[in-house]
Amino acid sequence: MDGFDKLERTSLPPKGKFFSSLTNEDISDTDYRRAQNVWNTFGRYAEQTTNSIPCGTTHHRDWRGMRV
C-alpha cells in the first residue's frame, strides 16, 4: 500500500491497476478473481458492521489506555 487514500475506496480497482513491482508482472486472472471474491465477501461485511455498530471515539482506548 502506498497511500491512505486507498483505504477510502468503495470498489475493487480494475485488473489493469494491479502490478507487482517485486516480480514485474501483472496480476493473474486467478488472483484477480480471488481478490474479487475477498472484496465482495469482506467489503459487504465491513459495510454492514460499520453501519450497524455505533462507535463513538470516546469509547475506544489506544494501547496505552488513552482515549482516542
NUDODREN-164553 format. One record per residue (C-alpha): residue number from 1; x, y, z. Coordinates in Angstrom, 1 decimal, decimal comma, m for minus. Layout:
N
+--------+--------+--------+--------+
! tortor !      u !      v !      w !
+--------+--------+--------+--------+
!    NUM !      X !      Y !      Z !
...
+--------+--------+--------+--------+
//
This chain:
68
+--------+--------+--------+--------+
! tortor !      u !      v !      w !
+--------+--------+--------+--------+
!      1 !    0,0 !    0,0 !    0,0 !
!      2 !    1,4 !    3,4 !   m0,9 !
!      3 !   m1,2 !    5,7 !    0,5 !
!      4 !   m4,0 !    6,0 !    3,0 !
!      5 !   m6,4 !    7,2 !    0,2 !
!      6 !   m6,7 !    3,5 !   m0,8 !
!      7 !   m8,5 !    2,8 !    2,4 !
!      8 !  m11,3 !    5,1 !    1,3 !
!      9 !  m12,1 !    3,1 !   m1,9 !
!     10 !  m15,5 !    1,6 !   m2,2 !
!     11 !  m14,8 !   m0,8 !   m5,1 !
!     12 !  m12,1 !   m3,0 !   m6,2 !
!     13 !   m9,8 !   m1,4 !   m8,8 !
!     14 !   m9,8 !   m2,8 !  m12,3 !
!     15 !   m7,5 !   m5,7 !  m13,1 !
!     16 !   m5,2 !   m3,4 !  m15,1 !
!     17 !   m4,3 !   m1,4 !  m11,9 !
!     18 !   m2,7 !   m4,4 !  m10,2 !
!     19 !    1,0 !   m4,7 !  m10,9 !
!     20 !    3,8 !   m6,2 !   m8,8 !
!     21 !    7,0 !   m4,2 !   m8,8 !
!     22 !    8,6 !   m7,1 !   m7,0 !
!     23 !    8,0 !   m9,6 !   m9,8 !
!     24 !    7,4 !   m7,1 !  m12,6 !
!     25 !    4,2 !   m8,9 !  m13,5 !
!     26 !    0,5 !   m8,1 !  m13,8 !
!     27 !   m2,0 !   m9,9 !  m11,6 !
!     28 !   m3,1 !  m13,3 !  m13,0 !
!     29 !   m6,8 !  m13,9 !  m13,8 !
!     30 !   m7,0 !  m16,4 !  m11,0 !
!     31 !   m5,5 !  m14,0 !   m8,4 !
!     32 !   m7,9 !  m11,2 !   m9,6 !
!     33 !  m10,9 !  m13,5 !   m9,3 !
!     34 !   m9,7 !  m14,3 !   m5,7 !
!     35 !   m9,4 !  m10,6 !   m5,0 !
!     36 !  m12,9 !  m10,0 !   m6,3 !
!     37 !  m14,2 !  m12,8 !   m4,0 !
!     38 !  m12,4 !  m11,4 !   m1,0 !
!     39 !  m13,6 !   m7,9 !   m1,8 !
!     40 !  m17,2 !   m9,0 !   m2,2 !
!     41 !  m17,2 !  m11,1 !    1,0 !
!     42 !  m15,4 !   m8,8 !    3,4 !
!     43 !  m16,4 !   m5,5 !    1,8 !
!     44 !  m20,0 !   m6,2 !    2,4 !
!     45 !  m19,2 !   m7,4 !    6,0 !
!     46 !  m17,3 !   m4,3 !    6,8 !
!     47 !  m20,0 !   m2,1 !    5,4 !
!     48 !  m22,7 !   m3,9 !    7,4 !
!     49 !  m20,6 !   m3,8 !   10,5 !
!     50 !  m19,8 !   m0,1 !   10,2 !
!     51 !  m23,5 !    0,7 !    9,7 !
!     52 !  m24,9 !   m1,4 !   12,5 !
!     53 !  m22,4 !   m0,9 !   15,3 !
!     54 !  m22,4 !    2,6 !   16,9 !
!     55 !  m18,9 !    3,7 !   17,6 !
!     56 !  m18,0 !    6,9 !   19,3 !
!     57 !  m14,4 !    7,9 !   19,7 !
!     58 !  m14,8 !    8,3 !   23,4 !
!     59 !  m15,5 !    4,6 !   23,8 !
!     60 !  m12,1 !    3,5 !   22,4 !
!     61 !   m8,7 !    3,5 !   24,0 !
!     62 !   m5,3 !    3,1 !   22,4 !
!     63 !   m2,7 !    0,6 !   23,6 !
!     64 !   m1,6 !    2,9 !   26,4 !
!     65 !   m5,2 !    3,2 !   27,7 !
!     66 !   m5,7 !    6,7 !   26,4 !
!     67 !   m9,0 !    7,7 !   24,9 !
!     68 !   m8,8 !    8,2 !   21,1 !
+--------+--------+--------+--------+
//
